[in-house]
């Protein structure tokens, strides 16, 4: 399992990526949450956070920041703008990669709460 440090800069243009996945599902959780716990999950799982992560601009950012090969289990430390210059730190975990092996400009990225994945054992049901 790899971890992406947001201080690293990905210079890959998503349009040039080969074997682009049709869809990648990533879950999000708080960095303070132990990913192996199955109960007592603290997560910033409010409606406004989900809405910000669903914005086309955020998903475009993810395609640029993580363009290239991707594998289930990878985790990326990221943040989401919560308004008033107040970012919310999150850990994104790749839950599923469908139809290819890399994130590119044509890849659909679905973001779901980690509690949904742990709770029902499925990824991408939004």
BAFI-3210 file (N, C-alpha, C; in Angstrom, 3 decimals, decimal comma, padded with zeros to 6 digits):
// residues 126
n [1|2|3|4|5|6|7|8|9|10|11|12|13|14|15|16|17|18|19|20|21|22|23|24|25|26|27|28|29|30|31|32|33|34|35|36|37|38|39|40|41|42|43|44|45|46|47|48|49|50|51|52|53|54|55|56|57|58|59|60|61|62|63|64|65|66|67|68|69|70|71|72|73|74|75|76|77|78|79|80|81|82|83|84|85|86|87|88|89|90|91|92|93|94|95|96|97|98|99|100|101|102|103|104|105|106|107|108|109|110|111|112|113|114|115|116|117|118|119|120|121|122|123|124|125|126]
n.u [000,847|000,674|001,529|000,597|002,298|001,216|002,947|004,593|004,861|002,884|003,661|002,502|000,533|-002,867|-004,142|-002,297|-001,982|-001,747|-003,811|-006,128|-008,299|-011,799|-013,326|-012,709|-012,963|-012,828|-012,482|-013,125|-011,707|-011,098|-007,801|-007,107|-008,321|-008,096|-007,436|-008,005|-009,919|-013,280|-015,415|-016,697|-015,916|-014,646|-015,478|-015,377|-018,147|-020,130|-022,856|-022,031|-019,313|-019,297|-020,556|-018,622|-016,535|-017,678|-017,747|-017,060|-014,610|-013,011|-012,775|-011,486|-009,089|-008,153|-007,752|-005,580|-003,661|-003,172|-002,668|-001,857|-000,531|-002,545|-003,616|-005,704|-006,042|-004,093|-003,283|-003,964|-002,991|-004,959|-006,845|-009,897|-011,572|-013,378|-014,668|-014,333|-011,552|-010,840|-009,494|-010,287|-008,671|-008,253|-008,045|-007,713|-008,638|-007,997|-010,517|-011,617|-010,800|-011,759|-011,832|-009,257|-005,871|-004,931|-005,205|-006,609|-007,436|-009,996|-011,064|-013,578|-014,113|-015,279|-016,250|-016,596|-017,817|-015,659|-016,861|-019,153|-018,090|-016,856|-019,057|-020,935|-019,500|-019,206|-018,130|-018,567|-021,310|-023,317]
n.v [-001,157|002,137|005,484|008,761|011,746|014,930|016,984|016,237|016,669|015,876|015,571|014,508|014,660|014,146|013,563|012,205|009,715|006,212|003,265|004,028|003,938|003,305|003,940|004,938|004,272|005,983|006,080|008,174|009,306|010,513|011,646|011,018|008,681|005,242|003,063|000,369|-000,054|-000,993|000,091|002,990|005,115|008,219|010,653|013,245|013,602|015,148|016,677|018,939|018,471|016,129|017,215|019,103|017,376|016,125|017,967|018,974|020,341|019,467|016,734|016,908|017,997|015,752|013,948|015,203|015,392|012,745|011,388|008,642|005,302|003,313|001,612|-000,662|-000,069|001,889|004,906|008,357|011,402|014,128|017,201|018,991|021,855|023,647|026,012|029,491|029,510|027,205|024,295|020,791|018,009|014,875|011,335|009,634|006,566|004,117|002,169|000,702|-000,115|000,162|-001,136|-000,486|000,546|002,921|006,377|008,822|011,495|010,828|009,279|008,433|009,535|008,390|009,370|008,200|007,899|006,332|004,912|003,922|001,953|000,170|-000,435|-001,799|-003,365|-002,779|-000,848|002,321|002,685|005,177]
n.w [000,000|-000,940|000,054|-000,586|-000,481|-000,094|-000,505|-002,512|-006,032|-008,703|-011,991|-014,193|-017,053|-017,147|-019,573|-021,055|-020,007|-020,197|-020,595|-019,129|-016,363|-016,298|-014,118|-010,792|-007,415|-004,435|-000,929|001,931|005,023|008,344|009,221|011,836|012,441|013,046|010,489|010,706|012,580|013,303|014,516|016,298|014,626|013,969|011,805|009,450|008,165|006,993|005,206|003,690|003,365|001,819|-000,438|-001,315|-001,999|-004,105|-006,073|-009,433|-009,811|-007,676|-008,188|-010,624|-009,764|-008,273|-010,399|-011,693|-009,606|-008,993|-011,322|-013,359|-012,770|-010,556|-007,608|-005,794|-002,368|-002,078|-000,363|000,070|001,451|001,822|001,490|001,974|000,937|003,202|003,227|004,085|004,196|005,595|005,686|005,615|006,706|005,125|004,572|001,664|000,270|-002,113|-003,288|-005,397|-008,765|-011,963|-015,251|-016,283|-015,425|-014,449|-013,424|-015,376|-017,693|-018,547|-016,586|-014,308|-011,070|-008,086|-004,891|-001,660|001,729|004,092|006,112|004,876|003,202|005,006|006,531|004,874|003,155|000,474|-002,367|-003,745|-003,897|-004,128]
ca.u [000,000|001,463|000,964|000,972|002,561|000,743|004,055|005,142|004,108|002,721|003,772|001,902|-000,689|-003,839|-004,502|-001,260|-001,916|-002,198|-004,625|-006,934|-009,446|-013,077|-013,860|-011,949|-013,717|-011,986|-013,210|-012,444|-011,817|-010,253|-006,455|-006,993|-009,033|-007,345|-008,143|-008,346|-011,047|-014,565|-016,449|-016,262|-015,256|-014,903|-015,203|-016,084|-019,037|-021,291|-023,362|-021,230|-018,047|-019,611|-020,819|-017,353|-015,759|-018,378|-017,609|-016,205|-013,261|-012,243|-012,463|-010,465|-007,847|-007,692|-007,209|-004,260|-002,744|-002,896|-002,617|-000,887|-000,929|-003,232|-003,946|-006,557|-005,285|-003,284|-003,878|-003,448|-003,340|-005,490|-007,719|-011,058|-011,886|-014,665|-015,117|-013,652|-010,142|-010,716|-009,420|-010,524|-007,782|-008,863|-007,240|-008,453|-008,157|-008,517|-011,334|-011,876|-010,301|-012,493|-011,624|-007,919|-004,949|-004,377|-006,094|-006,354|-008,412|-011,323|-011,447|-014,573|-013,705|-016,373|-015,750|-017,602|-017,288|-015,072|-017,841|-020,039|-017,359|-016,692|-020,378|-021,672|-018,608|-019,220|-017,531|-019,109|-022,756|-023,637]
ca.v [000,000|003,346|006,703|009,936|012,932|016,030|017,890|015,800|017,236|014,980|016,351|013,745|015,204|013,051|013,254|011,366|008,446|005,029|002,280|004,765|003,264|003,967|004,405|004,676|004,600|006,267|006,399|009,174|009,216|011,443|011,110|010,557|007,422|004,026|002,422|-001,025|-000,106|-001,189|000,844|004,245|005,900|009,641|011,085|014,449|013,003|016,013|016,873|019,916|017,848|015,265|018,076|019,654|016,307|015,744|019,048|018,649|020,894|018,617|015,494|017,259|018,085|014,392|013,357|015,785|015,094|011,312|010,814|007,568|003,999|003,337|000,260|-000,773|-000,032|003,106|005,978|009,696|012,436|015,266|018,074|019,518|023,204|023,686|027,391|030,426|029,110|026,187|022,966|019,585|016,940|013,570|010,304|008,964|005,200|003,538|000,998|-000,072|000,410|-000,580|-000,878|-000,001|000,481|004,236|007,530|009,728|012,571|010,270|008,437|008,917|009,283|008,428|009,519|007,727|007,822|005,039|004,204|003,187|000,785|-000,751|-000,803|-002,766|-004,188|-002,443|000,431|003,072|002,830|006,502]
ca.w [000,000|-001,020|000,609|-001,356|000,319|-000,929|-000,798|-003,785|-007,137|-009,835|-013,218|-015,277|-017,642|-017,207|-020,958|-021,660|-019,292|-020,936|-019,874|-018,167|-015,764|-016,537|-012,840|-009,580|-006,212|-003,275|000,299|002,739|006,474|009,076|009,473|013,216|012,578|012,752|009,379|011,002|013,502|012,626|015,208|016,867|013,588|013,886|010,440|009,019|007,179|006,876|003,843|002,961|002,995|000,669|-001,594|-001,806|-002,621|-005,327|-007,050|-010,586|-009,661|-006,766|-008,894|-011,612|-008,989|-007,986|-011,636|-011,937|-008,506|-008,897|-012,664|-013,516|-012,218|-009,276|-007,159|-004,620|-001,125|-001,971|000,422|-000,209|002,416|001,083|002,257|001,258|001,381|003,903|003,256|004,993|004,267|006,638|005,075|006,418|006,281|004,922|003,932|000,610|000,041|-003,347|-002,983|-006,615|-010,031|-012,988|-016,673|-016,600|-014,284|-014,164|-013,423|-016,490|-017,898|-018,792|-015,457|-013,359|-009,695|-007,126|-003,534|-000,699|003,091|004,458|006,936|003,966|002,711|006,121|007,022|004,062|002,361|-000,945|-002,706|-004,858|-003,872|-003,615]
c.u [000,895|000,750|001,483|001,168|002,201|001,811|004,765|004,270|004,084|002,732|003,179|000,628|-001,685|-004,226|-003,504|-001,164|-002,478|-002,956|-005,441|-008,102|-010,710|-013,568|-012,916|-012,819|-012,716|-012,891|-012,424|-012,723|-010,921|-008,865|-006,287|-007,629|-008,127|-008,077|-008,537|-009,510|-012,345|-015,702|-015,833|-015,472|-015,629|-014,545|-015,990|-016,967|-020,306|-021,671|-022,489|-019,878|-018,252|-019,824|-019,528|-016,511|-016,393|-018,251|-016,697|-014,781|-012,405|-011,856|-011,432|-009,108|-007,298|-007,120|-005,816|-003,260|-002,312|-002,901|-001,513|-001,392|-001,527|-003,606|-004,844|-005,667|-004,384|-004,033|-003,169|-003,908|-003,734|-006,240|-008,828|-011,330|-013,284|-015,207|-014,347|-012,199|-009,885|-010,688|-009,674|-009,597|-008,565|-007,808|-008,151|-007,812|-008,797|-009,218|-011,565|-011,297|-010,930|-012,081|-010,282|-007,071|-004,414|-005,472|-005,659|-007,488|-009,831|-011,836|-012,496|-014,097|-014,924|-015,763|-016,876|-016,992|-016,762|-016,053|-018,820|-019,384|-017,236|-018,045|-021,085|-020,806|-018,628|-018,580|-018,291|-020,609|-023,093|-025,053]
c.v [001,223|004,514|007,867|011,101|014,133|017,079|017,490|016,375|016,231|015,828|015,634|014,427|014,058|012,652|012,308|009,977|007,322|004,093|002,936|003,928|004,031|004,619|004,007|005,135|004,823|006,583|007,462|008,944|010,279|010,835|010,569|009,195|006,256|003,283|000,976|-001,154|-000,295|-000,503|002,120|005,093|007,356|010,034|012,337|014,030|013,843|016,180|017,848|019,356|016,931|016,096|018,644|018,595|015,845|016,805|018,617|019,181|020,041|017,312|015,737|017,362|016,683|013,720|013,905|015,366|013,634|010,618|009,768|006,288|004,132|001,910|000,321|-000,834|001,180|004,123|007,285|010,630|013,675|016,181|018,548|020,902|023,213|025,099|028,198|030,031|028,106|024,805|021,857|018,503|015,640|012,616|009,641|007,601|004,668|002,233|000,115|000,662|-000,449|-000,160|-000,321|-000,044|001,842|005,298|008,454|010,724|012,067|009,403|009,140|008,557|009,460|008,466|009,156|007,742|006,416|004,228|003,413|001,899|-000,263|-001,292|-001,852|-003,588|-003,903|-001,091|001,050|003,200|004,174|006,862]
c.w [000,000|-000,381|-000,199|-000,409|-000,534|-001,191|-002,087|-004,891|-008,272|-011,100|-014,422|-015,751|-017,768|-018,624|-021,616|-021,035|-020,158|-020,011|-018,752|-017,671|-016,135|-015,249|-011,714|-008,408|-005,091|-002,081|001,040|004,215|007,078|009,260|010,885|013,433|012,210|011,649|009,651|011,979|012,715|013,359|015,771|015,875|013,736|012,464|010,147|007,851|007,023|005,405|003,057|002,553|001,793|-000,590|-002,172|-002,494|-003,932|-006,422|-008,204|-010,438|-008,733|-007,447|-009,991|-010,919|-008,705|-009,230|-011,938|-010,860|-008,487|-010,257|-012,736|-012,883|-010,824|-008,905|-005,924|-003,380|-000,978|-001,132|000,117|000,894|001,632|002,033|001,341|001,816|001,975|004,001|004,272|005,222|005,379|005,993|006,081|005,881|006,157|004,371|002,909|000,374|-001,223|-002,995|-004,200|-007,815|-011,123|-014,391|-017,065|-015,345|-013,859|-014,149|-014,544|-016,640|-018,109|-017,647|-014,594|-011,964|-008,798|-005,732|-002,568|000,698|003,393|005,302|006,073|003,482|003,807|006,564|006,217|003,121|000,882|-001,153|-003,862|-004,885|-003,266|-003,903]
res [x|x|x|x|x|x|x|x|x|x|x|x|x|x|x|x|x|x|x|x|x|x|x|x|x|x|x|x|x|x|x|x|x|x|x|x|x|x|x|x|x|x|x|x|x|x|x|x|x|x|x|x|x|x|x|x|x|x|x|x|x|x|x|x|x|x|x|x|x|x|x|x|x|x|x|x|x|x|x|x|x|x|x|x|x|x|x|x|x|x|x|x|x|x|x|x|x|x|x|x|x|x|x|x|x|x|x|x|x|x|x|x|x|x|x|x|x|x|x|x|x|x|x|x|x|x]
***
